[in-house]
Amino acid sequence: MSNFESDTAVEKIGDNHWRGQLREGWRIGEVPNGGYVMVVGARALSEALPHPHPQVVNAFYISPTELGPIDCFVTVLRSSKRTSHASVQMIQKGEPKVVLTAAYVDLNVCKGPNWSNFQAEKILPWDDCEIGANSELEFRQRVDIRLASGGDVFRTGKPSGEGKIEGWLAHQDQTDPDVMSLLMFADAMPPPAFNVFGRVGWVPTVELTVQIRALPSRGPIQARVQTSSITSGVMEEDGTFWDAQGQLVAIGRQTARIRLKQ
């Protein structure tokens, strides 16, 4: 079992009740990464629902999580032949931390027309990219981040002003990506606000939505995150993710707050 699988596993405690453990290796500062926490809740949903794959997951982060047990209480809203809808409340020490709402399907049997103007831009290949972002973060023990563009701010401290960062993502233990990995990778890139204001103090996520479009192939995930507007310290971040074959596999959007260093 990979680090990712074991560190996001849940056990059933009772009816509609699962428990996970938020473990070391996934923190940004003292707080577990939001995408990692989303996966723990999504594992509970996967066990509760008849459909195996998240199609879209939305999370509101009510207050910061911490290491240790986290209880997941699932409410099944509706389940049909093609889709199951459910929510999960994630509780630590009696306090609500995260609320997820999701639709689950079987991606192996999804059919319909295809069209997209999201094209995977040609960027530096994995082996030619710098090992980017803040290598001192605990999170980097689990996720290998290679930056193809937008990484100068980490070397020079000077932002480009573009509000965009591109690169590649992979598990440090070289485990191939799966659907659950995409939920975590959707929150793994450095915030594009760094390329506007420089390396600000903290960019906590308020809300994150991840759409899964396909099962990923083996190999690293190509990622592009960008922001178009920052208003009163609130940023939207749009993420687009392709697998190593150039297939669009996930789209993410999050709302985050920008907290400047005092």
TAHUUR-V80804 format. One record per pair of residues at least 24 apart in sequence whose ideal C-beta (glycine too) atoms are under 10 Angstrom apart, sorted by the first residue. I is the first residue (numbers start at 1). J is the second residue. D is the distance in Angstrom with one decimal. If there is no record, write none. Layout:
<<I;J;D> <I;J;D>>
This chain:
<<1;175;9.5> <2;142;9.8> <2;171;6.7> <2;172;10.0> <2;173;5.8> <2;174;9.0> <2;175;4.0> <2;176;9.1> <2;178;9.5> <2;181;9.5> <3;141;8.7> <3;142;6.0> <3;171;7.3> <3;172;7.6> <3;173;5.4> <3;175;7.6> <4;36;8.6> <4;39;7.9> <4;142;7.1> <4;143;9.1> <4;171;5.9> <4;172;9.5> <4;173;7.8> <4;175;6.1> <4;177;9.3> <4;178;8.6> <4;180;7.5> <4;181;6.5> <4;184;7.4> <5;39;9.9> <5;43;9.2> <5;175;7.9> <5;178;8.9> <5;180;8.3> <5;181;9.8> <7;32;9.8> <7;36;7.7> <7;39;8.9> <7;40;8.6> <7;142;7.6> <8;36;7.1> <8;37;9.2> <8;38;9.5> <8;39;4.6> <8;40;5.2> <8;41;9.5> <8;42;8.3> <8;43;5.5> <8;180;6.8> <8;181;9.7> <8;183;9.5> <8;184;8.1> <9;40;8.4> <9;43;6.7> <10;39;9.9> <10;40;6.5> <10;41;8.7> <10;42;9.5> <10;43;4.7> <10;44;5.0> <10;45;9.6> <10;46;8.8> <10;47;6.7> <10;48;9.9> <10;70;9.0> <10;71;9.7> <10;72;6.3> <11;43;10.0> <11;44;9.7> <11;47;9.3> <12;44;8.7> <12;47;6.8> <12;48;8.9> <12;72;9.9> <13;69;10.0> <13;71;7.3> <13;72;9.0> <13;73;9.6> <14;73;9.6> <15;48;10.0> <15;73;9.8> <15;74;9.3> <16;44;9.1> <16;48;6.8> <16;72;9.0> <16;73;6.1> <16;74;4.7> <16;75;6.9> <16;76;7.8> <16;86;9.5> <16;88;9.1> <17;44;8.6> <17;48;9.7> <17;71;6.6> <17;72;7.2> <17;73;5.7> <17;74;7.6> <17;91;9.9> <18;43;7.5> <18;44;3.9> <18;45;9.0> <18;46;9.8> <18;47;6.4> <18;48;7.5> <18;70;9.5> <18;71;7.6> <18;72;4.5> <18;73;8.2> <18;74;7.0> <18;88;8.3> <18;90;9.9> <19;44;8.6> <19;69;5.7> <19;70;7.1> <19;71;5.3> <19;72;6.9> <19;91;9.8> <20;44;7.2> <20;68;9.9> <20;69;7.3> <20;70;5.3> <20;71;8.2> <20;72;6.4> <20;90;8.4> <21;67;8.2> <21;68;6.9> <21;69;5.7> <21;70;7.4> <22;65;5.8> <22;66;7.0> <22;67;5.3> <22;68;6.2> <22;69;7.9> <22;70;5.6> <22;90;9.7> <22;92;8.1> <22;97;9.6> <23;67;6.7> <23;68;8.9> <23;142;9.6> <24;67;6.4> <24;138;6.8> <24;141;8.2> <24;142;9.5> <25;67;10.0> <25;138;6.2> <25;139;7.6> <25;140;9.3> <25;141;4.8> <25;142;4.7> <25;143;9.3> <25;172;9.0> <26;67;9.2> <26;137;10.0> <26;138;7.2> <26;139;5.9> <26;141;8.3> <26;142;5.8> <26;143;8.4> <26;184;8.4> <27;65;9.6> <27;66;9.1> <27;67;7.7> <27;137;7.8> <27;138;4.5> <27;139;6.2> <27;141;9.4> <27;142;9.7> <28;134;9.1> <28;137;6.1> <28;138;7.7> <28;139;5.5> <28;140;9.8> <28;187;9.4> <28;188;9.9> <28;202;8.3> <28;203;9.0> <28;204;8.9> <28;205;9.9> <29;64;9.5> <29;137;7.8> <29;138;8.2> <29;139;9.3> <29;201;9.7> <29;202;7.1> <29;204;9.8> <30;64;8.0> <30;66;7.5> <30;67;8.8> <30;138;9.1> <31;61;9.5> <31;63;10.0> <31;64;4.6> <31;65;6.6> <31;66;7.4> <31;67;9.6> <31;202;8.9> <31;204;7.6> <31;205;9.9> <32;64;8.3> <32;65;5.1> <32;66;7.4> <32;67;7.1> <32;68;9.9> <32;70;9.1> <32;97;9.9> <32;138;9.4> <32;139;8.8> <33;65;9.5> <33;137;9.3> <33;138;9.3> <33;139;5.5> <33;142;8.8> <33;143;8.3> <33;184;7.2> <33;187;6.0> <33;188;7.2> <33;205;9.0> <34;59;7.0> <34;61;5.8> <34;64;9.5> <34;65;8.6> <34;98;8.1> <34;183;9.9> <34;184;9.1> <34;186;9.3> <34;187;4.9> <34;188;9.8> <34;204;8.1> <34;205;4.4> <34;206;9.6> <34;207;9.5> <34;208;5.9> <34;254;8.0> <34;256;9.2> <35;59;8.9> <35;139;9.8> <35;143;9.4> <35;180;10.0> <35;181;9.5> <35;182;9.1> <35;183;5.8> <35;184;4.1> <35;185;6.8> <35;186;5.5> <35;187;3.0> <35;188;6.1> <35;189;9.9> <35;205;8.5> <35;208;7.1> <35;210;7.9> <35;252;8.6> <35;254;9.3> <36;65;9.3> <36;139;8.1> <36;142;8.1> <36;143;9.0> <36;183;8.8> <36;184;5.3> <36;187;7.7> <36;188;8.8> <37;61;7.8> <37;64;9.7> <37;65;5.4> <37;70;7.7> <37;90;7.1> <37;97;7.7> <37;98;5.9> <37;100;9.4> <37;183;9.8> <37;184;9.1> <37;187;9.0> <37;205;9.6> <37;208;9.7> <38;90;9.2> <38;98;7.4> <38;100;6.7> <38;102;9.5> <38;180;9.2> <38;183;5.1> <38;184;7.2> <38;186;8.2> <38;187;7.3> <38;205;9.5> <38;208;6.6> <38;210;7.3> <39;179;9.8> <39;180;5.1> <39;181;8.1> <39;182;9.4> <39;183;5.1> <39;184;5.2> <39;185;10.0> <39;187;9.8> <40;65;9.1> <40;70;6.4> <40;72;7.0> <40;88;9.4> <40;90;7.3> <40;98;8.9> <40;100;9.6> <40;180;9.7> <40;183;10.0> <40;184;9.9> <41;70;8.5> <41;72;5.5> <41;73;9.9> <41;74;8.8> <41;87;9.4> <41;88;4.7> <41;89;8.7> <41;90;5.3> <41;97;9.7> <41;98;6.4> <41;99;8.8> <41;100;4.5> <41;102;8.4> <41;183;9.3> <42;72;9.5> <42;88;8.2> <42;100;7.0> <42;102;6.8> <42;104;8.9> <42;179;8.8> <42;180;6.3> <42;183;5.8> <42;184;9.5> <42;210;9.2> <43;72;8.1> <43;88;9.8> <43;180;7.1> <43;183;9.9> <44;70;9.8> <44;71;9.3> <44;72;3.8> <44;73;8.5> <44;74;5.7> <44;86;9.2> <44;88;5.5> <44;90;8.5> <44;100;8.7> <45;72;8.2> <45;74;6.3> <45;76;9.1> <45;84;8.4> <45;85;10.0> <45;86;5.5> <45;87;8.6> <45;88;5.8> <45;100;7.2> <45;101;9.7> <45;102;5.6> <45;103;9.9> <45;104;6.4> <46;102;9.6> <46;104;7.3> <46;179;9.2> <46;180;8.0> <47;72;9.4> <47;74;8.4> <48;72;9.0> <48;74;4.4> <48;75;9.2> <48;76;6.5> <48;79;9.8> <48;84;8.6> <48;86;6.5> <48;88;8.2> <48;104;9.2> <49;74;8.3> <49;76;6.9> <49;79;6.7> <49;83;9.6> <49;84;4.2> <49;85;8.8> <49;86;5.9> <49;102;8.5> <49;103;9.6> <49;104;4.8> <49;105;9.8> <50;76;9.7> <50;79;6.3> <50;80;9.8> <50;81;9.5> <50;84;6.2> <50;104;8.2> <50;106;9.0> <51;79;7.8> <51;80;9.5> <51;81;9.6> <51;82;8.1> <51;83;6.9> <51;84;4.8> <51;85;10.0> <51;86;9.9> <51;103;8.7> <51;104;4.0> <51;105;5.2> <51;106;5.4> <51;107;9.2> <51;109;9.8> <52;84;10.0> <52;104;7.3> <52;105;8.3> <52;106;5.8> <52;107;8.0> <52;108;8.3> <52;179;8.3> <53;103;9.9> <53;104;6.3> <53;105;5.9> <53;106;6.2> <53;107;4.5> <53;108;8.1> <53;110;8.8> <53;178;9.5> <53;179;5.2> <53;180;9.1> <53;212;6.6> <53;214;10.0> <53;215;7.7> <54;100;9.5> <54;102;5.5> <54;103;7.5> <54;104;5.6> <54;105;8.2> <54;107;9.2> <54;179;6.5> <54;180;7.8> <54;182;8.6> <54;183;6.8> <54;210;7.6> <54;211;9.1> <54;212;5.6> <55;82;9.9> <55;83;7.2> <55;84;9.6> <55;85;9.9> <55;102;7.8> <55;103;4.8> <55;104;6.4> <55;105;4.6> <55;106;9.5> <55;107;7.5> <55;110;8.0> <55;179;9.6> <55;210;9.8> <55;211;7.1> <55;212;5.8> <55;213;8.8> <56;85;9.9> <56;101;8.8> <56;102;6.6> <56;103;5.2> <56;104;9.1> <56;105;9.3> <56;209;6.8> <56;210;7.0> <56;211;4.8> <56;212;7.1> <56;213;9.9> <56;251;9.3> <57;88;9.7> <57;100;6.0> <57;101;7.6> <57;102;4.4> <57;103;8.2> <57;104;8.9> <57;182;9.9> <57;183;6.1> <57;186;9.1> <57;208;8.2> <57;209;7.2> <57;210;5.3> <57;211;8.4> <57;212;8.0> <57;252;9.8> <58;87;9.3> <58;99;8.7> <58;100;6.8> <58;101;5.0> <58;102;7.1> <58;103;9.4> <58;207;7.2> <58;208;7.3> <58;209;4.6> <58;210;8.0> <58;211;9.7> <58;253;9.7> <59;88;9.4> <59;90;8.8> <59;98;5.6> <59;99;7.1> <59;100;5.0> <59;101;8.2> <59;102;9.0> <59;183;9.1> <59;187;9.3> <59;205;8.1> <59;206;9.8> <59;207;6.8> <59;208;5.0> <59;209;7.7> <59;210;8.4> <59;254;9.0> <60;96;9.7> <60;97;10.0> <60;98;6.9> <60;99;5.0> <60;100;8.2> <60;101;8.7> <60;205;9.4> <60;206;7.3> <60;207;5.2> <60;208;8.4> <60;209;10.0> <60;255;9.4> <61;90;9.6> <61;97;7.4> <61;98;5.6> <61;99;8.7> <61;204;7.3> <61;205;5.4> <61;206;6.3> <61;207;7.1> <61;208;7.5> <61;254;9.5> <61;255;9.7> <61;256;9.6> <62;89;9.5> <62;90;9.0> <62;95;8.3> <62;96;5.3> <62;97;5.9> <62;98;6.5> <62;99;6.7> <62;206;9.5> <63;92;8.8> <63;95;6.6> <63;96;7.6> <63;97;5.7> <63;98;8.7> <64;92;9.6> <64;97;7.5> <64;98;9.9> <64;204;7.4> <65;90;7.6> <65;92;6.1> <65;95;9.8> <65;97;4.9> <65;98;7.0> <66;92;6.6> <66;93;8.5> <66;97;8.7> <67;92;9.7> <68;92;6.9> <68;93;8.3> <69;93;9.0> <70;97;6.9> <70;98;8.4> <71;97;9.6> <72;98;9.2> <72;100;8.6> <74;100;9.3> <74;102;10.0> <75;101;9.5> <77;101;8.2> <77;102;9.5> <77;103;9.4> <78;103;9.6> <79;104;8.7> <82;106;8.2> <82;109;8.4> <82;110;8.3> <83;110;9.9> <98;208;9.7> <99;207;9.9> <100;208;9.7> <101;209;9.4> <102;183;9.8> <102;210;9.5> <103;211;9.6> <103;212;9.9> <104;212;9.8> <105;212;8.8> <107;179;7.2> <107;212;7.0> <107;213;8.6> <107;214;6.7> <107;215;5.4> <108;215;7.5> <110;213;9.4> <110;214;8.8> <114;213;9.7> <114;248;9.6> <116;213;8.7> <116;240;9.9> <116;248;5.9> <116;251;9.9> <118;213;9.3> <118;224;9.1> <118;240;5.4> <118;241;9.7> <118;242;8.3> <118;248;5.6> <118;251;7.5> <119;240;9.5> <119;242;9.0> <119;246;8.6> <119;248;8.8> <120;222;5.7> <120;224;8.4> <120;240;8.3> <120;241;9.4> <120;242;4.3> <120;243;9.2> <120;245;9.5> <120;246;4.8> <120;247;8.4> <120;248;7.5> <121;148;9.1> <121;149;9.2> <121;166;7.1> <121;222;8.5> <121;224;7.0> <121;240;9.5> <121;242;9.4> <122;148;9.6> <122;222;9.9> <122;246;9.8> <123;147;9.6> <123;148;3.9> <123;149;6.7> <123;166;5.3> <123;167;7.4> <123;168;8.1> <123;222;6.9> <123;223;9.7> <123;224;8.4> <124;148;4.3> <124;149;8.0> <124;166;8.9> <124;167;8.5> <124;168;8.8> <125;168;8.4> <125;220;9.5> <125;222;9.9> <126;167;9.1> <126;168;5.0> <126;169;9.9> <126;170;7.8> <126;219;8.1> <126;220;5.2> <126;222;8.9> <126;244;8.4> <127;168;9.7> <129;166;9.3> <129;167;6.0> <129;168;6.2> <129;220;9.6> <130;154;8.7> <130;155;8.3> <130;167;8.8> <131;167;9.9> <132;165;8.5> <132;167;6.1> <132;168;9.3> <132;189;9.4> <132;190;7.6> <133;165;8.6> <133;167;8.4> <133;188;9.2> <133;189;7.8> <133;190;4.7> <133;194;8.9> <133;199;9.9> <134;190;7.6> <134;194;9.7> <134;199;7.9> <137;190;9.6> <139;184;10.0> <139;187;9.9> <139;188;7.6> <140;172;7.7> <140;188;9.8> <141;172;6.5> <141;173;9.9> <142;171;6.9> <142;172;5.5> <142;173;8.0> <142;184;8.9> <142;188;9.4> <143;169;6.4> <143;170;7.5> <143;171;6.8> <143;172;6.4> <143;181;9.6> <143;184;7.7> <143;185;7.7> <143;188;5.3> <143;189;9.6> <144;168;8.0> <144;169;7.2> <144;170;4.6> <144;171;7.0> <144;172;5.1> <144;173;9.3> <144;174;8.5> <144;188;9.8> <144;220;7.8> <145;169;6.1> <145;170;8.5> <145;172;9.8> <145;185;9.7> <145;188;6.7> <145;189;7.0> <145;190;7.5> <145;223;8.7> <146;170;7.9> <146;220;7.5> <146;222;9.9> <146;223;9.7> <147;189;8.6> <147;190;7.8> <147;223;9.7> <148;222;8.5> <148;223;9.4> <148;224;9.3> <149;195;9.4> <149;224;9.0> <150;189;9.1> <150;190;7.8> <150;192;7.3> <150;194;7.9> <150;195;5.2> <150;224;9.4> <150;225;8.7> <150;226;9.1> <151;190;8.3> <151;194;9.6> <151;195;9.2> <152;195;8.4> <153;190;8.4> <153;194;5.2> <153;195;5.6> <153;196;9.4> <153;197;9.5> <153;198;6.3> <153;199;6.4> <154;190;7.7> <154;194;7.8> <154;199;7.2> <156;198;9.8> <157;194;10.0> <157;198;6.1> <157;199;6.8> <158;195;9.5> <158;198;7.2> <159;192;9.7> <159;193;8.8> <159;194;6.5> <159;195;4.6> <159;196;5.7> <159;197;6.4> <159;198;5.0> <159;199;8.5> <159;200;9.8> <160;192;10.0> <160;194;9.5> <160;195;4.9> <160;196;8.6> <161;195;6.8> <161;196;6.4> <161;197;9.7> <162;192;8.1> <162;195;5.6> <162;196;8.1> <162;226;8.0> <162;227;9.8> <163;191;9.8> <163;192;4.9> <163;193;7.4> <163;194;9.3> <163;195;5.7> <163;196;5.2> <163;197;9.8> <163;225;9.3> <163;226;5.7> <163;227;4.7> <163;228;7.0> <163;229;8.9> <163;230;8.1> <163;235;8.8> <163;237;9.4> <164;192;5.6> <164;195;6.6> <164;196;9.7> <164;224;6.9> <164;225;7.1> <164;226;3.9> <164;227;7.9> <164;228;9.6> <164;238;9.6> <165;189;5.8> <165;190;5.7> <165;191;8.1> <165;192;5.3> <165;193;9.8> <165;194;7.4> <165;195;6.3> <165;223;8.2> <165;224;7.6> <165;225;5.5> <165;226;7.5> <165;227;9.8> <165;237;9.9> <165;239;9.9> <166;192;9.9> <166;222;7.8> <166;223;6.9> <166;224;4.8> <166;225;7.9> <166;226;8.7> <166;240;9.6> <167;220;9.2> <167;221;9.6> <167;222;7.8> <167;223;5.9> <167;224;8.3> <167;225;9.1> <168;219;9.1> <168;220;4.3> <168;221;6.7> <168;222;5.8> <168;223;6.8> <168;242;10.0> <168;244;8.9> <169;220;6.3> <169;221;4.6> <169;222;8.1> <169;223;5.4> <169;241;7.9> <170;219;7.8> <170;220;4.2> <170;221;6.9> <170;244;9.5> <171;220;9.2> <171;221;9.9> <174;220;9.9> <176;216;7.9> <176;217;8.2> <176;218;4.5> <176;219;7.2> <176;220;9.5> <176;243;9.9> <176;244;9.4> <177;215;9.4> <177;216;4.6> <177;217;8.3> <177;218;7.9> <177;219;7.9> <177;220;7.8> <177;221;5.7> <177;241;9.4> <177;243;7.2> <177;244;8.8> <177;249;8.2> <177;250;9.8> <178;215;7.7> <178;216;6.9> <179;212;5.8> <179;214;9.1> <179;215;6.4> <179;216;7.5> <179;249;8.6> <179;250;8.8> <180;212;9.5> <181;216;7.3> <181;221;7.7> <181;249;9.7> <181;250;9.5> <182;210;6.9> <182;211;9.5> <182;212;5.8> <182;213;9.1> <182;214;9.4> <182;215;9.2> <182;216;6.4> <182;221;7.3> <182;241;6.5> <182;243;9.1> <182;249;5.9> <182;250;4.3> <182;251;9.9> <182;252;8.8> <183;208;8.9> <183;210;5.2> <183;212;7.7> <183;250;8.0> <183;252;8.8> <184;210;9.3> <185;210;9.1> <185;216;9.2> <185;220;9.7> <185;221;5.4> <185;223;6.8> <185;239;8.6> <185;241;6.3> <185;249;9.3> <185;250;7.3> <185;252;8.7> <186;210;4.4> <186;211;9.1> <186;212;9.3> <186;221;9.6> <186;223;8.6> <186;225;9.1> <186;237;9.7> <186;239;5.6> <186;240;9.8> <186;241;6.7> <186;250;5.9> <186;251;8.4> <186;252;3.7> <186;253;9.1> <186;254;8.0> <187;225;9.6> <187;237;9.1> <187;239;8.2> <187;252;7.3> <187;254;7.0> <187;256;9.6> <188;221;8.9> <188;223;7.5> <188;225;9.3> <188;239;9.2> <188;241;9.7> <189;223;5.3> <189;224;8.3> <189;225;4.5> <189;226;9.9> <189;237;8.6> <189;239;6.8> <189;241;9.3> <189;252;9.5> <190;225;7.8> <191;225;7.6> <191;227;8.0> <191;235;7.3> <191;237;6.6> <191;254;9.4> <191;256;6.6> <191;258;7.9> <192;224;9.4> <192;225;5.2> <192;226;5.3> <192;227;4.6> <192;228;9.5> <192;230;9.5> <192;235;7.8> <192;236;9.9> <192;237;6.1> <192;238;8.8> <192;239;9.3> <192;256;9.8> <193;227;6.3> <193;230;6.4> <193;233;9.6> <193;235;5.3> <193;237;8.0> <193;256;7.6> <193;257;9.9> <193;258;5.3> <194;258;9.7> <195;225;9.9> <195;226;9.1> <195;227;8.9> <196;227;7.3> <196;230;6.6> <196;235;8.6> <196;258;8.8> <197;230;8.1> <197;235;9.9> <197;258;6.9> <197;260;7.1> <197;261;10.0> <198;260;9.3> <198;261;9.3> <199;261;8.5> <200;233;9.6> <200;258;5.6> <200;259;6.7> <200;260;5.2> <200;261;6.5> <201;258;8.5> <201;259;5.0> <201;260;5.7> <201;261;4.0> <201;262;7.3> <202;256;9.6> <202;257;8.2> <202;258;8.2> <202;259;4.5> <202;260;8.8> <202;261;8.6> <203;233;9.8> <203;235;7.3> <203;237;8.6> <203;254;9.7> <203;256;5.0> <203;257;7.0> <203;258;5.6> <203;259;7.2> <204;256;6.4> <204;257;5.6> <204;258;9.0> <204;259;7.2> <205;237;8.6> <205;254;5.3> <205;255;7.3> <205;256;5.1> <205;257;8.3> <206;234;7.8> <206;235;9.7> <206;254;7.6> <206;255;4.5> <206;256;6.2> <206;257;6.2> <207;236;9.9> <207;253;8.6> <207;254;6.3> <207;255;4.6> <207;256;8.6> <208;237;8.9> <208;239;9.4> <208;252;6.8> <208;253;7.7> <208;254;4.2> <208;255;7.9> <208;256;8.7> <209;251;8.7> <209;252;6.8> <209;253;5.3> <209;254;7.2> <209;255;9.2> <210;239;8.3> <210;241;9.1> <210;250;6.0> <210;251;7.5> <210;252;4.8> <210;253;8.4> <210;254;8.8> <211;241;10.0> <211;248;9.9> <211;249;9.8> <211;250;6.5> <211;251;4.6> <211;252;7.4> <211;253;8.7> <212;241;9.6> <212;249;7.1> <212;250;5.5> <212;251;8.6> <212;252;10.0> <213;241;8.8> <213;242;9.7> <213;247;8.2> <213;248;5.3> <213;249;5.7> <213;250;6.2> <213;251;6.7> <214;242;9.6> <214;243;7.6> <214;245;9.9> <214;247;5.5> <214;248;6.8> <214;249;4.9> <214;250;8.4> <215;243;8.5> <215;247;8.9> <215;249;7.5> <216;241;8.4> <216;242;8.8> <216;243;4.1> <216;244;8.0> <216;245;8.7> <216;247;7.6> <216;249;4.7> <216;250;8.2> <217;242;9.7> <217;243;4.5> <217;244;5.5> <217;245;4.6> <217;246;9.2> <217;247;6.8> <217;249;8.4> <218;243;8.3> <218;244;6.7> <218;245;8.9> <219;243;6.8> <219;244;2.9> <219;245;7.7> <220;244;5.9> <221;249;7.2> <221;250;8.1> <222;246;7.8> <222;248;9.9> <222;249;9.4> <223;250;9.1> <223;252;9.3> <225;252;8.1> <225;254;9.2> <227;254;9.9> <227;256;8.9> <227;258;9.8> <230;256;9.5> <230;258;6.5> <232;257;9.5> <232;258;9.5> <233;257;5.8> <233;258;4.8> <233;259;7.4> <233;260;8.0> <234;258;7.4>>
